[in-house]
């Protein structure tokens, strides 16, 4: 296996982050040649996990609070979302963050038709113009996601996201996250990395990505690898989403890998 570099930021003594930061990530999928493809982004080396291929995602912002977005989520309420995640409250915030981060990092906006009945997959030229304007504002740090939804009278396609796994960053990392992973079907928009945190992007079959990883030509971290393994055998997005949504809460993996530093390098002990 050839060598590649991923920018891990390991903690130093007395720097352990005891409480992981809540985060969400989405495996954006589409059907292609009777197989499923997933959208992957290569992270900039200046970021944590830089150099690795990942899915769109990021931490839960304060503005992602379920109370701020309940009126945009017609087909999924906070009680149901929280029960699905096994949290007391504010579970819907993970779905909100997932959709927002997906939009910021790939340009794909996961919303429903105005009446909220089904996912909106095609947008008019005027809608796309406004969508792109708001994406630039969000990438500049402006908190305007709900303003975009109001302007175009969109509701969020929270019902289209299937929750598939929960990964907690191991204690050897300086920055730790408690990340919920989801899977969602893409739209007819063009998916493209943001050019800042993401420097490359591509659609790829999960098994093909895993094969490249095994030859040392596709750097990935463990949660990415294991989530790809969860979906690699599905031939279409419909069957994938149905299978994941039908899982019981105790069937969804919750994993916190344990590493030890051996000879100056992290060594996996268990997960």
Backbone bond lengths (Angstrom), bond angles and torsions (degrees), N, CA, C in turn:
res aa  C-N    CA-C-N  psi(-1)  N-CA   C-N-CA  omega(-1)  CA-C   N-CA-C  phi
1 X - - - 1.470 - - 1.523 109.02 -
2 X 1.335 116.90 130.90 1.462 120.07 -179.96 1.520 110.94 -74.14
3 X 1.319 115.12 160.30 1.459 120.51 -177.66 1.527 110.73 -87.38
4 X 1.325 116.18 142.73 1.459 121.46 171.72 1.514 107.58 -144.95
5 X 1.306 115.52 164.48 1.457 119.76 -174.10 1.520 110.93 -117.84
6 X 1.332 116.54 131.94 1.460 123.24 170.19 1.514 106.92 -119.06
7 X 1.303 116.07 134.14 1.460 121.41 -176.48 1.527 110.88 -80.32
8 X 1.331 116.72 88.08 1.462 122.06 173.32 1.528 108.68 -87.69
9 X 1.333 115.77 140.73 1.460 120.31 175.15 1.516 107.80 -111.84
10 X 1.333 116.49 94.56 1.459 121.21 -177.67 1.520 110.80 -80.46
11 X 1.340 115.52 146.88 1.463 118.66 -178.28 1.530 110.42 -76.48
12 X 1.307 114.59 156.62 1.449 121.29 173.25 1.525 107.96 -103.24
13 X 1.306 117.74 175.25 1.453 121.23 -179.70 1.526 110.02 -56.94
14 X 1.342 115.15 138.27 1.466 123.58 178.43 1.533 111.99 65.12
15 X 1.322 117.44 17.51 1.470 120.58 177.68 1.526 112.01 -113.32
16 X 1.323 118.13 10.47 1.452 121.10 -176.38 1.526 110.82 -63.92
17 X 1.330 116.41 130.49 1.463 122.27 177.04 1.525 107.39 -92.24
18 X 1.342 116.57 102.80 1.464 120.65 -173.07 1.524 112.77 -68.05
19 X 1.335 116.51 -39.56 1.466 120.09 -175.75 1.528 110.33 -104.39
20 X 1.330 118.05 111.01 1.466 120.25 -179.82 1.525 111.95 -65.45
21 X 1.312 116.49 150.04 1.460 122.94 179.56 1.532 109.54 -81.56
22 X 1.329 118.81 129.10 1.469 120.45 177.82 1.527 110.96 -62.51
23 X 1.332 116.89 135.34 1.459 121.87 -178.32 1.527 109.40 -148.21
24 X 1.339 115.24 166.02 1.464 121.03 179.84 1.518 109.42 -142.30
25 X 1.330 115.89 146.40 1.456 121.31 -179.93 1.528 108.85 -141.73
26 X 1.339 116.41 146.93 1.461 119.83 -176.13 1.524 111.30 -125.58
27 X 1.328 115.12 132.76 1.455 121.85 172.14 1.529 106.32 -90.28
28 X 1.305 115.59 101.99 1.457 121.74 -179.74 1.523 108.01 -81.98
29 X 1.336 117.47 122.73 1.463 120.04 -173.65 1.525 111.82 -123.68
30 X 1.330 114.44 159.67 1.466 121.75 174.78 1.528 108.34 -149.72
31 X 1.333 115.91 162.25 1.464 121.55 175.77 1.524 109.59 -89.94
32 X 1.343 116.17 136.09 1.466 120.40 178.75 1.523 109.47 -154.98
33 X 1.355 116.93 119.29 1.472 122.26 178.40 1.528 112.33 52.63
34 X 1.333 115.14 47.50 1.469 121.87 178.47 1.524 113.25 60.54
35 X 1.317 115.54 26.28 1.462 121.47 175.19 1.525 109.06 -137.27
36 X 1.304 115.00 163.82 1.467 120.56 173.46 1.518 108.76 -91.85
37 X 1.329 116.21 137.78 1.463 121.77 170.74 1.519 108.75 -117.09
38 X 1.326 116.40 148.80 1.455 122.48 -179.90 1.523 108.94 -122.06
39 X 1.335 116.14 144.95 1.462 121.35 -179.15 1.523 109.59 -86.50
40 X 1.333 116.34 123.45 1.459 122.07 -177.28 1.525 110.26 -119.48
41 X 1.314 115.51 144.72 1.468 122.73 179.96 1.517 108.74 -123.87
42 X 1.324 117.10 134.52 1.460 121.35 174.81 1.522 108.93 -92.83
43 X 1.321 116.38 122.15 1.462 121.08 -175.47 1.523 111.81 -77.14
44 X 1.326 114.98 144.72 1.450 121.63 176.13 1.527 110.10 -61.62
45 X 1.333 117.28 145.18 1.458 121.32 -179.77 1.522 112.62 -64.76
46 X 1.333 117.57 -17.98 1.473 119.65 -179.76 1.524 111.95 -78.45
47 X 1.336 117.96 -8.32 1.456 122.01 -178.30 1.523 110.70 -101.53
48 X 1.352 115.31 164.70 1.449 119.49 172.99 1.533 109.10 -64.93
49 X 1.319 117.20 139.26 1.464 123.63 -171.52 1.527 111.24 62.26
50 X 1.340 115.99 25.30 1.458 120.80 177.51 1.516 111.36 -59.13
51 X 1.338 116.24 140.27 1.447 121.74 -178.41 1.512 113.48 93.53
52 X 1.340 116.95 -12.68 1.464 120.94 -178.60 1.527 110.77 -92.30
53 X 1.333 115.48 150.34 1.469 122.09 171.49 1.525 107.98 -86.96
54 X 1.332 116.17 128.31 1.466 121.49 -174.42 1.529 109.55 -137.92
55 X 1.333 115.84 179.57 1.457 122.97 172.01 1.523 109.31 -98.85
56 X 1.329 119.28 157.91 1.468 120.43 174.78 1.530 110.17 -58.01
57 X 1.324 116.27 140.09 1.460 119.54 179.02 1.508 111.81 170.02
58 X 1.329 115.52 175.34 1.467 120.99 179.87 1.514 110.71 175.61
59 X 1.315 115.97 -176.34 1.463 120.84 -176.10 1.533 111.09 -73.09
60 X 1.330 114.71 158.83 1.456 121.45 176.28 1.529 107.97 -77.27
61 X 1.312 117.57 119.21 1.469 121.44 177.17 1.525 110.31 -83.00
62 X 1.340 115.84 157.68 1.469 119.83 177.66 1.522 111.24 -57.62
63 X 1.336 116.38 -36.08 1.464 120.75 -178.21 1.524 112.60 -69.49
64 X 1.345 117.77 -14.33 1.465 120.96 -179.56 1.526 112.58 -78.55
65 X 1.314 117.36 2.84 1.459 122.22 -177.78 1.534 111.06 -50.33
66 X 1.325 115.56 138.05 1.466 121.10 -177.73 1.528 112.36 -55.61
67 X 1.338 117.06 -34.44 1.469 120.37 -178.82 1.526 111.44 -63.26
68 X 1.330 116.92 -30.32 1.462 120.89 -179.03 1.518 112.92 -77.32
69 X 1.333 116.46 -20.28 1.467 119.19 -172.33 1.528 114.21 -124.45
70 X 1.335 117.42 4.63 1.462 119.94 -177.78 1.529 111.78 -57.01
71 X 1.328 117.36 -36.68 1.472 120.09 -177.22 1.527 112.74 -73.68
72 X 1.339 117.25 -11.65 1.471 120.66 178.19 1.531 111.87 -97.80
73 X 1.328 116.58 -7.17 1.464 121.07 -177.35 1.528 108.63 -111.20
74 X 1.320 116.97 84.25 1.461 121.79 -173.06 1.525 113.48 -73.40
75 X 1.321 117.14 -27.49 1.460 120.24 -171.61 1.532 113.59 -112.23
76 X 1.323 116.88 8.11 1.469 121.28 174.71 1.517 108.85 -149.73
77 X 1.343 117.12 119.94 1.461 119.93 179.01 1.526 110.81 -100.21
78 X 1.320 116.02 170.74 1.465 120.23 -174.60 1.524 111.90 -67.85
79 X 1.323 117.64 -33.92 1.467 120.54 179.75 1.524 110.16 -62.12
80 X 1.339 116.27 -47.96 1.466 120.91 -179.50 1.525 111.17 -65.41
81 X 1.341 116.14 -43.55 1.467 120.61 -179.96 1.528 110.65 -62.83
82 X 1.319 117.03 -42.60 1.466 121.16 -179.34 1.524 111.12 -65.63
83 X 1.333 116.57 -40.06 1.462 120.03 177.34 1.526 110.87 -62.74
84 X 1.322 116.80 -39.36 1.459 121.15 -179.56 1.526 111.00 -63.03
85 X 1.340 116.63 -37.01 1.467 121.16 -178.46 1.523 112.54 -87.34
86 X 1.324 117.11 -15.17 1.453 120.09 -176.03 1.512 113.01 78.75
87 X 1.345 116.69 27.65 1.466 121.36 177.79 1.531 109.11 -108.45
88 X 1.333 116.01 161.16 1.460 119.50 -178.39 1.526 111.62 -72.77
89 X 1.338 115.94 -40.22 1.461 119.95 -176.73 1.519 110.11 -160.21
90 X 1.330 116.29 169.63 1.464 124.47 176.48 1.533 113.58 63.52
91 X 1.328 117.21 22.79 1.458 119.95 176.25 1.517 112.41 -63.03
92 X 1.340 116.60 -31.36 1.463 120.51 -178.96 1.527 111.45 -60.19
93 X 1.334 117.61 -24.61 1.469 121.28 -179.49 1.527 111.45 -58.80
94 X 1.339 117.59 -30.87 1.466 120.52 178.83 1.524 111.00 -68.03
95 X 1.315 116.63 -39.93 1.471 120.18 176.24 1.535 110.09 -65.25
96 X 1.334 116.51 -41.70 1.466 121.27 179.48 1.528 110.36 -61.38
97 X 1.329 116.46 -50.04 1.467 121.28 -179.25 1.517 111.01 -61.13
98 X 1.327 115.64 -38.90 1.455 121.03 179.66 1.529 110.86 -59.21
99 X 1.323 116.12 -48.11 1.461 121.20 -178.42 1.528 110.63 -67.97
100 X 1.327 116.51 -41.52 1.476 120.13 179.97 1.527 110.82 -65.46
101 X 1.329 117.26 -47.23 1.463 120.62 -179.38 1.531 111.03 -65.40
102 X 1.316 116.63 -37.18 1.462 120.35 177.03 1.527 109.85 -60.24
103 X 1.320 116.37 -43.25 1.463 121.39 178.82 1.525 111.24 -64.46
104 X 1.325 116.73 -45.79 1.460 120.54 -177.61 1.531 111.61 -66.32
105 X 1.329 117.63 -39.61 1.456 120.47 -171.18 1.528 114.50 -95.22
106 X 1.350 117.46 -16.98 1.466 119.20 -179.94 1.522 113.12 -126.82
107 X 1.339 116.98 -15.53 1.458 120.57 -176.42 1.514 113.48 83.98
108 X 1.330 117.92 -3.63 1.461 121.77 -179.00 1.531 109.08 -87.16
109 X 1.342 115.54 123.05 1.461 121.45 -178.55 1.521 109.30 -104.09
110 X 1.324 116.70 113.73 1.461 122.84 -177.05 1.525 109.88 -92.66
111 X 1.325 115.26 92.52 1.462 121.73 -178.74 1.530 109.25 -130.97
112 X 1.329 115.22 165.47 1.452 121.16 177.28 1.528 110.37 -101.95
113 X 1.325 115.89 164.85 1.459 121.29 173.44 1.525 109.05 -57.19
114 X 1.321 117.10 160.78 1.461 121.78 -174.98 1.525 112.46 -53.04
115 X 1.340 117.33 -37.80 1.465 119.54 -179.90 1.529 112.51 -80.15
116 X 1.341 116.64 -1.99 1.459 121.27 175.54 1.505 115.03 76.40
117 X 1.324 118.36 8.47 1.462 121.24 -172.58 1.525 113.94 -78.84
118 X 1.333 117.44 -34.21 1.457 119.99 -177.42 1.523 110.35 -153.40
119 X 1.326 115.60 165.46 1.460 120.69 -177.42 1.526 110.94 -66.73
120 X 1.323 114.93 137.38 1.463 121.23 176.76 1.526 107.96 -87.10
121 X 1.312 117.26 117.99 1.467 120.43 -176.52 1.523 112.86 -108.00
122 X 1.339 117.53 -17.74 1.462 120.93 179.55 1.522 109.72 -123.90
123 X 1.337 116.20 141.19 1.454 122.10 -178.15 1.529 109.64 -124.14
124 X 1.330 116.06 149.22 1.458 119.97 176.28 1.520 109.42 -73.87
125 X 1.327 116.84 165.29 1.468 120.76 178.98 1.527 110.50 -60.31
126 X 1.331 116.96 -39.48 1.470 120.19 180.00 1.526 110.83 -67.15
127 X 1.341 116.67 -40.42 1.466 119.78 177.32 1.522 110.41 -62.74
128 X 1.323 117.34 -43.22 1.462 120.86 179.75 1.527 111.33 -62.96
129 X 1.330 116.68 -37.49 1.465 120.69 178.50 1.528 110.15 -61.82
130 X 1.326 116.23 -46.07 1.470 120.85 -179.88 1.534 110.53 -67.81
131 X 1.324 115.84 -41.90 1.472 120.97 179.00 1.523 110.44 -58.04
132 X 1.321 117.27 -45.26 1.464 120.73 -179.16 1.525 111.73 -67.20
133 X 1.332 117.12 -34.78 1.462 120.22 176.92 1.527 111.04 -62.87
134 X 1.323 115.82 -42.05 1.461 119.81 -179.05 1.523 112.04 -73.57
135 X 1.320 117.02 -30.58 1.459 118.95 175.92 1.525 109.99 -61.70
136 X 1.342 117.33 -42.86 1.466 120.98 178.38 1.523 111.09 -62.24
137 X 1.322 117.29 -38.69 1.466 120.74 178.53 1.529 110.81 -64.70
138 X 1.318 116.10 -43.03 1.462 120.23 179.69 1.522 111.29 -63.87
139 X 1.334 116.47 -42.35 1.463 120.28 179.76 1.528 111.53 -67.43
140 X 1.335 116.16 -21.41 1.467 120.65 176.45 1.517 112.23 -84.79
141 X 1.335 116.14 -3.33 1.456 119.91 177.34 1.506 115.53 101.66
142 X 1.333 117.47 2.35 1.462 120.32 179.10 1.527 110.59 -79.24
143 X 1.321 116.60 134.76 1.462 121.91 -178.73 1.533 108.63 -89.71
144 X 1.324 115.94 80.93 1.470 120.58 -172.07 1.531 112.98 -126.79
145 X 1.319 118.08 19.24 1.460 119.62 -175.37 1.529 111.40 -63.79
146 X 1.352 116.30 -45.69 1.472 118.14 179.63 1.524 111.54 -67.98
147 X 1.334 116.69 -27.39 1.463 120.55 176.25 1.531 110.69 -64.21
148 X 1.332 116.40 -38.43 1.465 121.09 176.33 1.523 110.40 -63.05
149 X 1.317 116.95 -44.36 1.461 121.03 -179.19 1.528 111.02 -62.69
150 X 1.335 115.98 -40.47 1.470 120.46 177.88 1.526 111.52 -65.49
151 X 1.315 116.31 -42.79 1.463 121.07 -175.18 1.537 111.55 -63.05
152 X 1.347 116.62 -38.97 1.458 120.42 -177.36 1.536 112.50 -103.20
153 X 1.330 115.98 3.54 1.465 121.65 178.01 1.533 111.16 56.83
154 X 1.325 115.56 45.82 1.457 121.70 178.66 1.524 110.24 -97.34
155 X 1.330 116.19 150.88 1.460 121.20 166.50 1.524 107.65 -112.82
156 X 1.316 116.26 155.01 1.457 120.56 -176.19 1.527 111.49 -78.85
157 X 1.338 116.02 141.33 1.460 121.39 -179.76 1.522 110.62 -85.04
158 X 1.329 115.93 49.71 1.463 120.67 -178.45 1.529 111.03 -61.56
159 X 1.326 116.55 -30.81 1.466 120.95 -179.89 1.529 112.57 -69.93
160 X 1.336 117.09 -14.86 1.466 121.41 -177.73 1.519 112.61 -90.68
161 X 1.338 117.44 -5.79 1.464 121.14 -179.59 1.522 110.35 -96.05
162 X 1.317 116.30 127.77 1.465 121.18 177.21 1.527 109.12 -102.99
163 X 1.323 116.42 126.78 1.472 122.36 178.41 1.524 108.75 -78.73
164 X 1.359 117.53 128.01 1.460 119.09 -172.64 1.532 115.53 -123.49
165 X 1.340 118.47 -24.84 1.470 117.89 -178.94 1.523 111.01 -166.28
166 X 1.343 114.79 164.57 1.469 122.69 -179.79 1.528 107.95 -134.58
167 X 1.328 115.72 117.06 1.465 121.50 -179.02 1.521 110.32 -119.01
168 X 1.335 115.72 136.56 1.464 121.84 178.34 1.527 108.28 -115.54
169 X 1.325 116.51 126.67 1.465 121.87 -178.59 1.535 110.16 -59.19
170 X 1.322 117.72 133.57 1.468 119.97 -179.21 1.527 112.44 -62.58
171 X 1.322 115.15 158.07 1.466 121.26 -173.48 1.527 113.49 -69.04
172 X 1.340 118.90 -13.18 1.466 119.14 179.03 1.529 112.14 -75.11
173 X 1.360 117.34 -17.08 1.456 120.77 -179.33 1.532 110.55 -80.74
174 X 1.320 116.43 143.98 1.457 120.80 178.10 1.521 110.55 -69.69
175 X 1.351 116.30 -42.19 1.465 121.31 177.57 1.521 108.25 -103.77
176 X 1.327 115.79 121.49 1.458 120.36 -177.23 1.523 110.71 -116.25
177 X 1.341 114.81 140.92 1.466 120.67 -177.98 1.526 109.88 -130.63
178 X 1.299 114.97 147.22 1.457 122.57 170.76 1.522 105.59 -107.93
179 X 1.335 116.07 95.19 1.466 121.50 -167.76 1.520 112.22 -105.80
180 X 1.325 114.91 126.45 1.461 121.49 173.43 1.532 107.53 -95.42
181 X 1.334 115.99 129.53 1.457 121.21 -179.50 1.531 110.39 -103.47
182 X 1.332 114.72 139.64 1.455 122.36 -179.24 1.528 109.35 -128.89
183 X 1.337 115.21 166.23 1.460 120.28 172.89 1.519 107.02 -129.78
184 X 1.350 116.49 141.33 1.467 121.47 -178.47 1.518 109.85 -148.54
185 X 1.321 115.49 151.24 1.462 121.39 178.18 1.525 109.32 -83.11
186 X 1.335 117.54 140.47 1.457 121.65 -178.33 1.530 111.38 -78.16
187 X 1.315 116.34 178.70 1.462 123.50 176.76 1.534 108.52 -109.99
188 X 1.351 116.53 -168.99 1.463 120.34 176.35 1.530 111.95 -86.90
189 X 1.321 117.25 4.71 1.464 120.19 174.64 1.528 109.83 -69.54
190 X 1.331 115.46 160.15 1.464 119.90 174.98 1.519 109.39 -84.34
191 X 1.323 116.31 125.65 1.463 120.97 176.90 1.525 108.94 -85.87
192 X 1.338 116.54 130.27 1.465 121.02 -179.12 1.525 109.19 -151.43
193 X 1.328 117.05 141.50 1.465 121.66 179.24 1.526 110.19 -66.32
194 X 1.355 116.24 160.60 1.468 120.33 -173.91 1.522 113.66 -79.79
195 X 1.336 118.71 -13.63 1.462 121.27 178.42 1.509 114.01 84.98
196 X 1.321 117.65 -3.43 1.464 121.76 179.37 1.529 109.74 -113.62
197 X 1.326 117.18 -77.00 1.461 119.65 175.45 1.521 110.71 -72.67
198 X 1.324 116.35 -33.70 1.451 121.70 177.21 1.514 110.57 -105.97
199 X 1.336 117.78 126.81 1.471 120.78 -174.94 1.531 112.99 -111.11
200 X 1.322 117.23 -14.33 1.461 122.72 174.04 1.519 107.79 -145.66
201 X 1.343 116.84 159.04 1.459 120.10 175.65 1.518 109.64 -155.33
202 X 1.321 115.79 157.37 1.456 120.20 177.79 1.524 110.66 -166.39
203 X 1.326 115.23 156.51 1.457 121.98 168.06 1.526 107.38 -91.80
204 X 1.324 116.13 134.28 1.460 119.41 -177.68 1.522 109.80 -150.32
205 X 1.322 116.30 145.20 1.452 121.17 174.44 1.529 108.97 -67.89
206 X 1.341 118.41 135.21 1.474 120.70 -177.96 1.530 114.28 -52.71
207 X 1.339 117.27 -43.65 1.463 119.47 -179.97 1.520 110.92 -66.06
208 X 1.337 117.05 -36.30 1.463 120.04 178.02 1.527 110.70 -64.48
209 X 1.338 116.52 -39.73 1.466 120.36 177.34 1.524 110.82 -63.60
210 X 1.323 116.34 -42.03 1.465 120.52 179.31 1.527 111.37 -65.67
211 X 1.328 116.43 -37.96 1.466 120.07 177.52 1.527 110.86 -63.87
212 X 1.329 116.36 -42.30 1.463 120.06 178.58 1.519 110.91 -64.93
213 X 1.330 116.32 -38.87 1.465 120.29 177.42 1.528 110.46 -60.20
214 X 1.324 116.14 -43.32 1.463 120.62 -177.46 1.531 112.99 -67.39
215 X 1.324 116.85 -19.43 1.469 119.73 175.79 1.527 111.63 -93.80
216 X 1.341 116.42 0.06 1.459 120.36 178.53 1.507 114.43 83.96
217 X 1.352 116.94 15.06 1.459 120.04 -175.67 1.518 114.02 -111.80
218 X 1.325 116.97 12.46 1.468 119.62 -177.73 1.524 108.42 -150.06
219 X 1.329 118.17 81.41 1.467 121.04 -174.72 1.531 112.88 -62.07
220 X 1.311 116.24 127.89 1.465 122.44 177.61 1.520 109.48 -143.53
221 X 1.322 116.31 156.25 1.458 121.51 175.02 1.527 108.65 -97.21
222 X 1.332 115.96 165.71 1.457 120.49 -170.67 1.533 114.93 -55.86
223 X 1.348 120.75 -46.20 1.472 118.43 -179.63 1.527 112.76 -58.48
224 X 1.327 117.10 -37.41 1.459 120.65 178.12 1.527 110.44 -63.79
225 X 1.317 116.21 -46.80 1.459 121.54 -179.02 1.530 110.88 -60.21
226 X 1.325 116.45 -49.42 1.457 120.77 -175.36 1.529 111.88 -68.61
227 X 1.329 117.78 -33.84 1.464 119.69 176.94 1.526 111.52 -71.44
228 X 1.325 117.29 -34.62 1.469 120.03 173.69 1.529 110.46 -63.46
229 X 1.339 115.98 -38.60 1.461 119.58 178.31 1.525 111.63 -64.01
230 X 1.342 116.74 -30.25 1.459 120.82 178.90 1.528 112.43 -65.63
231 X 1.355 117.93 -29.47 1.460 120.13 -172.79 1.528 113.59 -113.03
232 X 1.316 118.59 -0.98 1.471 121.35 -169.44 1.528 114.38 -65.84
233 X 1.331 118.06 -23.13 1.464 120.33 -174.96 1.524 113.93 -94.10
234 X 1.335 117.49 -0.26 1.465 120.28 -179.61 1.532 110.25 -84.91
235 X 1.333 115.81 140.45 1.470 120.78 -177.48 1.515 113.03 -95.85
236 X 1.348 117.51 -13.91 1.466 119.77 178.36 1.526 110.40 -153.94
237 X 1.319 114.60 159.14 1.461 120.83 -175.19 1.521 112.39 -67.09
238 X 1.332 117.70 -35.10 1.458 120.54 -179.27 1.521 111.94 -59.94
239 X 1.324 116.45 -49.72 1.466 119.88 -179.15 1.525 111.13 -66.65
240 X 1.311 117.09 -34.46 1.464 121.50 178.18 1.527 110.79 -63.49
241 X 1.334 116.88 -51.25 1.464 120.80 -178.49 1.525 111.33 -63.74
242 X 1.326 116.42 -40.36 1.470 120.27 -179.98 1.519 110.39 -63.30
243 X 1.325 117.09 -44.62 1.466 120.79 -178.60 1.525 111.29 -64.03
244 X 1.318 117.01 -42.55 1.467 120.32 -178.21 1.529 111.65 -70.49
245 X 1.327 117.16 -37.27 1.465 120.01 179.33 1.526 111.94 -71.48
246 X 1.334 117.43 -22.62 1.465 120.94 -179.70 1.518 113.37 -86.93
247 X 1.321 117.48 -3.01 1.464 120.03 179.43 1.525 110.96 -71.79
248 X 1.323 115.27 142.94 1.459 120.44 173.34 1.528 109.13 -75.55
249 X 1.328 115.79 159.68 1.469 120.17 -178.29 1.527 111.74 -56.31
250 X 1.344 117.10 -39.43 1.475 119.88 -177.82 1.522 113.00 -76.13
251 X 1.334 117.71 -4.53 1.467 121.73 177.47 1.527 111.91 -93.00
252 X 1.317 116.67 -9.45 1.461 120.60 -178.50 1.534 108.44 -89.76
253 X 1.328 117.74 120.81 1.474 120.15 -173.95 1.529 113.57 -66.18
254 X 1.330 114.94 138.30 1.469 122.71 172.39 1.518 106.02 -122.09
255 X 1.322 116.87 115.22 1.468 120.49 -168.41 1.528 111.25 -131.90
256 X 1.331 115.25 132.50 1.467 121.80 171.47 1.531 107.54 -128.64
257 X 1.329 117.82 98.41 1.465 120.58 -179.16 1.531 111.61 -61.26
258 X 1.312 115.58 148.65 1.463 121.64 177.08 1.527 108.59 -115.09
259 X 1.334 115.42 122.56 1.464 121.69 178.74 1.524 109.42 -118.99
260 X 1.303 115.78 154.18 1.457 123.05 169.59 1.527 108.03 -127.21
261 X 1.328 116.15 148.11 1.462 119.98 176.50 1.524 109.03 -84.66
262 X 1.330 116.19 118.31 1.465 122.02 178.76 1.529 108.47 -124.38
263 X 1.338 114.95 121.71 1.473 120.55 -178.47 1.530 111.56 55.38
264 X 1.334 114.41 37.62 1.467 119.76 175.83 1.516 114.60 81.35
265 X 1.355 117.18 3.10 1.462 120.18 -178.24 1.529 109.72 -127.38
266 X 1.361 116.04 146.58 1.473 118.53 178.54 1.528 111.47 -70.56
267 X 1.331 115.84 135.59 1.467 121.24 178.00 1.519 108.42 -125.31
268 X 1.339 116.48 127.11 1.450 121.69 -179.42 1.529 110.43 -68.26
269 X 1.341 116.85 127.52 1.459 122.43 178.94 1.529 109.35 -99.69
270 X 1.344 116.16 -47.97 1.466 120.20 179.28 1.524 109.76 -163.59
271 X 1.325 115.13 163.58 1.471 121.06 172.79 1.515 109.23 -154.20
